[in-house]
Amino acid sequence: MSKIAFNLGGLAIYWYGILVAAGFLVGLWTASRRAPQAGLAPNAVADLGPWLVIGALVGARLWYVISYWEEDFAAKPLWEIFNFRAGGLVFYGGLVGAVLATLLYARGRAVPVVPLADALAPSIALGHALGRVGCLINGCCHGTPTTLPWAVHYPDNPLLGHAGVHPTQAYEAVLLMGLYAALATQFRRRQFPGQTFALYLLAYAVLRFVVEFWRGDYGDARVLGLKPGQTFSLVVLAAGAALYARLRPGRTPSPPADAA
């Protein structure tokens, strides 16, 4: 399948960009519908939209540029840094950028950030799943070589040639759709504010750590002996566990025995 969806006045429009944009729109729409259940004004998520898009894109692109400067940017014009259309976004960078943008928005608009995070959490997984389909078509975030029947091929990638690789983008997209369904259900049954977002961090960190075993686009890059995505997944896992422990209501202490 071609990476290019269509040409508009000589400008190539890539499937990757279309699906990333669709992920943002679907995520914001579903989160907006969830917002009233979190005690938020109906327009709380809609107003956050531009902040979220800018924060996520800047964070994701900045992380990618820093990670792949020597390979993709050092010998090219600086304007290539801003060429989003053909790919080059790192999800964890986008997550950090989106969190910072949400904190700034919530502070400036006096919106309670914890319920807002709960409303957004399932939709992050849904939007990310669509983005991963874009990655599958684009050929980024590909897996390690395999001869399995469902291997995908990217003959225009000089490092892969005609070798089949694991469709790790599809693996992650399917798991993310399952995570969306689970979190959307859990949101309606959450026991305390912040539980859904904390569970998202915990579940996605584990999901991503596992999928990374089949990721093949990092080459020999390792951080603390692990693939970069696995290392940061451990950071996210720790953050999720700390957030869950901090927000979970403490148990009411038992009365002294002589109080009866």
ABEGO torsion letter per residue (X at the ends): XBABABBBGGBBBBAAAAAAAAAAAAAAAAAAAAAAAAGBBAAAAAAAAAAAAAAAAAAAAAAAAAAAAAAAAAABBAAAAABAAAEGBBAAAAAAAAAAAAAAAAAAAGBBAAAAAAAAAAAAAAAAAAAAAAAAAAGBGBBBBBABAABBBBAABAAAEABBBBBAAAAAAAAAAAAAAAAAAAAAABABBGAAAAAAAAAAAAAAAAAAAABAAAEABBBGGBBAAAAAAAAAAAAAAAAAAAABBBBBBBBBAAAX
